[in-house]
Amino acid sequence: MLTALEVFTTVTVGLMVGVEFSVAFVINRILDALPEDSALLGRAHGGRMLGALMPVWYIASLALSAVWAIAAWGESAAKLVVVAAALLLLSVIMSVALLVPINNRGKTWTPENRPDDWKEQATRWDRYHYARVAVIIAAFTLLAAALA
């Protein structure tokens, strides 16, 4: 049963890393290269769609990692899982404190109501997101190492 938990947790976190990496280095770059208000509209839609999904995914990843750490307590791999869970907790804190406030504003923007500094806010969100992606990649790497 522990092996199934380990694999399921690693896959869940790995898929989350893939989505967030894609947002950071593919999707937003594509959107930003589109003409006129397309980037604004695309980011607003993405903020609504992923803003509903990702909190559940982040919390589930953290919970699964915590359960794995408890279930494997005393084994050598448990230390890696505890650090991975701590990094996932950090990613949740970063999300709530830094990214969600910008996302909550951005998901309501339209060409008619956007603030003058919307591009600066989007750039700030991107910088915070790059840092969060680095944190969750580190967590995934530790989980993969613990699984091996």
N, C-alpha and C positions, 0 to 999 in steps of 0.2 A: 504494500500500500504506500509506503514511503517513497518508493521509486516512482510510482505514478504521480504523487504530489510533486516530487522534484522535477520530473519531466514537464508536467502541466504548468508549473510555476515558471520554469525557464522558457517554455514556448510562449506563455502569456506575456512575459516581460520582453522577450525577443520581438514579438509582433508589435508591441507598443513602441519599442525602440525603432523598428522599421517605419512605422507610421510617422513618428515624430521626426526622424531623420529625413524622410521624404518631404514633410512639410517644410523643414528648414532649408534643405538644399536642392529641392526640385520644385515643389508646388509654388512656394512664394516667389521663387525666381521666375517661373513661368508667368505667374500673375503680374508681377512687376514689369514684365516686358510687353504686356498687352497695351493697346492704345486707350487713350482717354480715361474713362472712369472704370474700366474693366478690373483693374487691380483692386480698387476700393470695393466694388461690388463682389468680387471673388473672395476677398479677405473677409468681408462682412458675412457672406454665406458660409464660408469655412468656419468662422468664429461661432456661428449659430450651430452648425452641424457638429463640429468636433468639440465645441464647448459643452454640448450635451453628453457626448460619448466619453470623452477623455477623463473626466473626474471619476467616473465609475471604474475605468480601466486602471487609473493610477491607484485608487484605493484598493481595488481587488488585487493588484500586483503586490502592494505593500502587505495586505492581509495574508496572501498566500506565502509570501516570503517569511512573515512572522510565524506562521503555522509551521513551515518547514524548519525554521530555526529552533522552535520549541521541540518538534518531533525528533530532530537530529541532535538535540543537546547532548554534549559529551563526546560526540564524534569530531574528528579533526575538521571535517568540512563545515561544521556548524559555525565556526568563526567567520568563514567567508560569507555565509548566508546572513549572519548577524550584521556584518558590515554592509552587505548588499541591501538589507532591509533598512539600515540607517540611511543609506544613500537614497533609497526610494522615499523614505520619510522626508529627507531634505528636498527632494523633487516636488513633493506635495506642498511643503512649506513655501518653496520658491513659487510654485504655481499660484497659490492663494495670495501670497504677499505681493508678487511682482507682475505676473502675467494675467491673472483673471481680471484685475481692475481695468487694464487696457483692453482686454478682450470684450469685457462687458460693455464698454463704450463703443468699441469698433464694430461690434456685431449689429448695432443699430444705425450705423452711418449709411447715408445715401448721398448721391451727388448734390442733393438739395440741402442736407442738414450737416454735412461733414464740417468739422472744425478746420480752421486755417492750418493748424499744425498736424493734420492727420498723418502725413508722411513721416514726420518726426516721431510720432507715437508708434507708428507701425515699425519703424527702424528700431526704436527702443524695445518693443516687444520681440523683435527678431534677435536682438543681442541677448536678452534674457533667455529666450528660447534656445539659442546656441549653448548657453551655459547649462541649461536644464538637460539638453540632449547629451552633453558630455557626462553629466551626473548619471543619467539612466544607462548610458553605454557602459560606464564603469560598473554599475550595479549588475547589468546583464553579464558582463565579463566575469564578475565574481561568482554569479550563479552558475554560469557555464563551467567555471573551474571547479566549483563545489560538486557539480554533477559528474564531472570526470573523475 
